[in-house]
Amino acid sequence: MVRAYVLIQTDTGRAADVANAIRGLAGVISTEAVTGPYDVVVLIEATDVDALGQLVVSSVQPVEGIVRTLTCPVINI
């Protein structure tokens, strides 16, 4: 399994809506509304890197209120 943190910038005032919408998606482990340059941080998991990318592009990014995402794959060092 591959995990990644997805850092999300939302439209003003939409962080809670976006976090709630993403929370129910398959592959989503957790969602948190945060402060700083990003508004929501999501931990996702998929079987491989390709499935991870597909999850972000087809399920996360289309959520209404998202302006930009940054996907940070987890590595084991």
Protein Blocks (a to p, Z undefined) as FASTA:
>chain_A
ZZddddddddehilmmmmmmmmmpghiabdcddedjbfbdcddddfblklmmmmmmmmmm
mpghiabdcddddddZZ
